[in-house]
Amino acid sequence: MTRHVVVVGAGITGLTAAYLLTRGEPRPRVTLIERQGRVGGNIETERRDGFLLDGGPDSFLSTKREGAELCRELGLGDHLIVPRPEAKKVYMVHRGRLEPMPGGLALAIPTKIGPMLSTPLVSFPGKLRMLGDLVLPRRRDAGDESIEDFIARRFGREAAKSLAAPLLGGIYAGDIGELSILSTFPQLVEVEKKHGSLAKGLLALQLARQKQNGSAPKKGGDAPSPFMSLTGGMGELVAALLACLPPDALWLGRSVERVEPAGNSYRVRLDGDQVLDADAVIFASPAHATAKMLPDDRVAGELGAIPYLSTATVFFAFPRAGLERPLDGVGFVAPKGEAELIAGTWVSSKWDGRAPDDHVLMRAFLGGARAKVDVAKASDEQLASVAQRALEQLMGRLGAPSLTRIFRYIDANPQPIVGHGARMQRVEARLRELPGLYLAGAAYDGVGIPDCVRQARSVVDRLRRERLG
Ligand SMILES: Cc1cc2nc3c(=O)[nH]c(=O)nc-3n(C[C@H](O)[C@H](O)[C@H](O)COP(=O)(O)OP(=O)(O)OC[C@H]3O[C@@H](n4cnc5c(N)ncnc54)[C@H](O)[C@@H]3O)c2cc1C
C-alpha cells in the first residue's frame, strides 16, 4: 500500500522536503499543507514596475554547499549570480555616519591587521585588546556561551559590541548577549579549538579555500563574496520546487490544527474539521506554530520556548539623479543605539537586474531585538517614515520615492539562545519515542537557506529509512 506523508508548511524547508519525497524510492504520496495563500514562507519575491524585490532573504551563503547544489539540481545553475564585482564595500553606522568596514573581516573576525589599525570603528585601547586573540590560550570548557561572551573573550568587549553585534547578531535580528555561539556560528568554535587564535585560523581557512578553488592564494587580497542569488530573485527557487510537485500535492490556505497518534500512524486535523491519515508527518512550520499541533506536551513546551523576533523590510526606489551620495557598496549595518535600522541594502548596487538604470533600489530592516518601533503594530506609513528618515540621516537627500513597499515578518526570526543545542537534544530524545514525527527548519539547526535545505534532506533520508523501508 502507498504510504502517505504530510508536510506542514511550504517555506523553503517544507517545499524541499516535499520535492525530495517525490523523487527517489520508496516514493510515498505527499500532501504539503500551507496556511497562507502562497508558498515560500519567508521567501517573498515580487516584480513591480521594473523592480525586483526580495522582501525576505535576497541570497544564500555559497560556503554552505546545499543551497547552490539544490539550485543546480533544479536546473537553475545558469541563473545563479554573485554580487556585482564593484559592490564590495560594506559600511557601518558609527557616530551617526557611514564608515567603511575595515577590509579582511570574515564573520566579524579581522584577518588583516592593517585595515583594523586604521579604522575609527574601534578605539585605540579596543584595538590593543583585539590583538589579545593572537596570544590568548583556547578555551578548555566545551559548554555553550553567548556570541558576546565568546567574542569578548578573544577580542574584548568593545569589539564584541561594535563589530560582532551588528554583523553576527544582525543576521538573526537578535541580541548577541543571548544568542548561542554553538548554535549560530559553530565554525568559529571549531576554529578556536583547532587554532586558538580566530584571526589566524580564519585566514588559514580562507587561503586553503582559495587554493582549493584554483585561484592563486593572495595574502593581501579580498576573499570573493560568499553570497549567491538567482537572476529572478529567491522566489525562483520556490517556483522551481513547486513545479516539481505532483498537481494534487499542495493544499494552500489550509492550516494544520492538531496531529494525534492513531496506532502506528497519525491523524492530522485541519481547520474546518477535515482529517487526514498519515504514516509520517514532517513539521516544517515555525517552532511556535508546531508547538500547538504536537501530540506531546514535553516537545511542545520545548518548542514553544524557542524565542522569535519580528522584523520589517521597507523598500524604496528613488530616481538616481536625486541622490546626494553614490551607493558605492552593498549597504550598511548599524550597532545598537546608532540607528533605528538594523541594516540597509543598496539592492541595485549589490545585484544586477533589480532596478531600471535611472533608479536605485534600497531596503531597510527594522525591528528585531533592539526595536524602538513595534513592527507588528505600526502602520505602513509609520514604518516607511521611520525608515526614510533614518536613511536620510545616513545618506543625505534621497528625494521622493517612486516606489515604497513594506514586507513584515512577524514572529519569523527564531533565536537560538544559549542552551539551544541542549534543548534540541532533549527534543530529539523524546521524538525517538514518537516514531513518524519529524522536525526541520529555521528554528532547529541553522536559519540560512542552505541550513534549511540540509535539514529537509536529512529528515527525508531518515523518514525513508524509518517509515517507508
Ligand atoms: C527578513 C529576512 C531576511 C532573511 N535573509 C536571509 C538571507 O539573506 N539568506 C538566508 O539564507 N536566510 C535569510 N533569512 C532566513 C531564511 O529566510 C529563513 O530561515 C527560511 O526562509 C525559513 O524557512 P522555513 O521553511 O524553515 O520556514 P518559513 O519560511 O517560516 O515557512 C514556514 C511555513 O509554515 C507555514 N505554517 C505555519 N503554521 C502552519 C500551520 N498550522 N499549517 C500549515 N502551515 C503552517 C507558514 O505559513 C510558512 O509558510 C531571512 C529571514 C528573514 C525573515
PDBQT file of the ligand as one rigid body, heavy atoms in Angstrom, charges set to zero:
ROOT
HETATM    1  C1  LIG A 501      13.741  39.399   6.570  1.00  0.00    +0.000 C 
HETATM    2  C2  LIG A 501      14.526  38.119   6.471  1.00  0.00    +0.000 A 
HETATM    3  C3  LIG A 501      15.704  38.086   5.730  1.00  0.00    +0.000 A 
HETATM    4  C4  LIG A 501      16.431  36.901   5.620  1.00  0.00    +0.000 A 
HETATM    5  N1  LIG A 501      17.570  36.891   4.860  1.00  0.00    +0.000 NA
HETATM    6  C5  LIG A 501      18.203  35.720   4.636  1.00  0.00    +0.000 A 
HETATM    7  C6  LIG A 501      19.265  35.641   3.676  1.00  0.00    +0.000 A 
HETATM    8  O1  LIG A 501      19.617  36.642   3.030  1.00  0.00    +0.000 OA
HETATM    9  N2  LIG A 501      19.841  34.430   3.462  1.00  0.00    +0.000 N 
HETATM   10  C7  LIG A 501      19.432  33.300   4.117  1.00  0.00    +0.000 A 
HETATM   11  O2  LIG A 501      19.989  32.225   3.883  1.00  0.00    +0.000 OA
HETATM   12  N3  LIG A 501      18.410  33.338   5.022  1.00  0.00    +0.000 NA
HETATM   13  C8  LIG A 501      17.798  34.514   5.283  1.00  0.00    +0.000 A 
HETATM   14  N4  LIG A 501      16.734  34.554   6.143  1.00  0.00    +0.000 N 
HETATM   15  C9  LIG A 501      16.339  33.322   6.850  1.00  0.00    +0.000 C 
HETATM   16  C10 LIG A 501      15.524  32.398   5.955  1.00  0.00    +0.000 C 
HETATM   17  O3  LIG A 501      14.731  33.150   5.078  1.00  0.00    +0.000 OA
HETATM   18  C11 LIG A 501      14.602  31.536   6.791  1.00  0.00    +0.000 C 
HETATM   19  O4  LIG A 501      15.274  30.936   7.853  1.00  0.00    +0.000 OA
HETATM   20  C12 LIG A 501      13.948  30.444   5.956  1.00  0.00    +0.000 C 
HETATM   21  O5  LIG A 501      13.332  31.011   4.830  1.00  0.00    +0.000 OA
HETATM   22  C13 LIG A 501      12.969  29.691   6.835  1.00  0.00    +0.000 C 
HETATM   23  O6  LIG A 501      12.347  28.697   6.058  1.00  0.00    +0.000 OA
HETATM   24  P1  LIG A 501      11.379  27.613   6.710  1.00  0.00    +0.000 P 
HETATM   25  O7  LIG A 501      10.792  26.851   5.596  1.00  0.00    +0.000 OA
HETATM   26  O8  LIG A 501      12.096  26.860   7.770  1.00  0.00    +0.000 OA
HETATM   27  O9  LIG A 501      10.258  28.463   7.484  1.00  0.00    +0.000 OA
HETATM   28  P2  LIG A 501       9.195  29.512   6.955  1.00  0.00    +0.000 P 
HETATM   29  O10 LIG A 501       9.722  30.258   5.789  1.00  0.00    +0.000 OA
HETATM   30  O11 LIG A 501       8.798  30.282   8.174  1.00  0.00    +0.000 OA
HETATM   31  O12 LIG A 501       7.971  28.621   6.460  1.00  0.00    +0.000 OA
HETATM   32  C14 LIG A 501       7.089  28.000   7.362  1.00  0.00    +0.000 C 
HETATM   33  C15 LIG A 501       5.722  27.906   6.716  1.00  0.00    +0.000 C 
HETATM   34  O13 LIG A 501       4.840  27.204   7.609  1.00  0.00    +0.000 OA
HETATM   35  C16 LIG A 501       3.551  27.762   7.452  1.00  0.00    +0.000 C 
HETATM   36  N5  LIG A 501       2.695  27.390   8.600  1.00  0.00    +0.000 N 
HETATM   37  C17 LIG A 501       2.751  27.868   9.861  1.00  0.00    +0.000 A 
HETATM   38  N6  LIG A 501       1.798  27.290  10.613  1.00  0.00    +0.000 NA
HETATM   39  C18 LIG A 501       1.129  26.428   9.823  1.00  0.00    +0.000 A 
HETATM   40  C19 LIG A 501       0.029  25.542  10.039  1.00  0.00    +0.000 A 
HETATM   41  N7  LIG A 501      -0.569  25.425  11.238  1.00  0.00    +0.000 N 
HETATM   42  N8  LIG A 501      -0.424  24.805   8.994  1.00  0.00    +0.000 NA
HETATM   43  C20 LIG A 501       0.172  24.903   7.763  1.00  0.00    +0.000 A 
HETATM   44  N9  LIG A 501       1.207  25.741   7.513  1.00  0.00    +0.000 NA
HETATM   45  C21 LIG A 501       1.689  26.485   8.527  1.00  0.00    +0.000 A 
HETATM   46  C22 LIG A 501       3.825  29.259   7.341  1.00  0.00    +0.000 C 
HETATM   47  O14 LIG A 501       2.736  29.953   6.772  1.00  0.00    +0.000 OA
HETATM   48  C23 LIG A 501       5.081  29.270   6.459  1.00  0.00    +0.000 C 
HETATM   49  O15 LIG A 501       4.767  29.408   5.103  1.00  0.00    +0.000 OA
HETATM   50  C24 LIG A 501      15.977  35.728   6.288  1.00  0.00    +0.000 A 
HETATM   51  C25 LIG A 501      14.793  35.756   7.039  1.00  0.00    +0.000 A 
HETATM   52  C26 LIG A 501      14.057  36.932   7.125  1.00  0.00    +0.000 A 
HETATM   53  C27 LIG A 501      12.772  36.954   7.918  1.00  0.00    +0.000 C 
ENDROOT
TORSDOF 0
